[in-house]
């Protein structure tokens, strides 16, 4: 038979597990904040492509940070983590 103490431990354990699951759900899959980030112009120089071409490649990629300035998003700065840069470049090399 279960006593009050063991029930209390179970509820704390279940609460902790639920909190952990919730944290995993809302945490990004990687630690891109700690990575080196590139701007569109940096990648354009590295890859020998135009800035508009690079912008189109990175704009919808997961992990890319979009900083929108202005009322109608007239100016958006893209900050691309190194893991996304590698993924995009690999995709370009594979011809996908």
N, C-alpha and C positions, 0 to 999 in steps of 0.2 A: 504494500500500500504506500502511496506517496504522501509525504508530509508537506507542510507549508514551505519549509526551507527548500526542498527539492523543486517544488513548483516555482518558487521565486527564482531559483537558478535557471530553470528552463526558460522562463519568460525573458530573463536577461539575455540568455544565450540566443533565443529566437530573435529578440530585438536587435542584438548585435549582428546576427547574420542578415537580417533584413536591411539594416543600415549599410552593411558592406555591399550587399547586392545593389542597393540604391546608389551608393557611391560609384560602383563599377559602371552602372548604367549611364550616369551623367559625366563620367570622366572621359576625356578623349582617349582613343585607343593607344596613343603613344605620347611621349613627352616632348611634343614639338616645340613647346615654349623654351626648352633648354637648348635647342638646336640653333645652328647658324641660320639666319633668314636672308633671303635674297630679294631684291626688288626686280621689277620687270626689266629695267634698263641694264642691270647687271647680267641677267640671263641672256638678254639679247646680244650683249657683247661676247659672252662666253660661247654661245651657240652660233653666232654669226647670222642671227635672224633679226627681222624688224621687231620693234617694240610692240606694234599692234598684233603681229603674229604670236608673239610670246604671251601677250595679254589674253588672247583668245584661247591659248593652250592651258593657261593656269586659272582662268577666272572661275571655272566650275569644279576645280579639283578639290577633293576633301582635304582639309588641313590648311588650306591657303587662308590667310587672314586678310579680310577686306576692310579697309578703313575708308569710309565714305565721308567726303567733306562737301558741304554745299547742300542746298535745299533739295535739289532734284538729282542728286548723285552725279553732278556734273564732273566731279573729280573723285576718282577712287584710287587709293594706293593699295597695291597688292604686296603682301609680305609672304614669301614662299619659303617654308621650312626645307631644310636640306633633304629630308626623307621624301618630300613631295617632288623636289627637283630631280632626285634620282629616279623616282617612279615615272615622271613625265618624260625624262630623257630616255629611259629604257623603252617606254612605249613608242617614242619616236624612232628609235633604232630598230625596233621589231616591225615597224610599219603597220601598227594597228590603228 
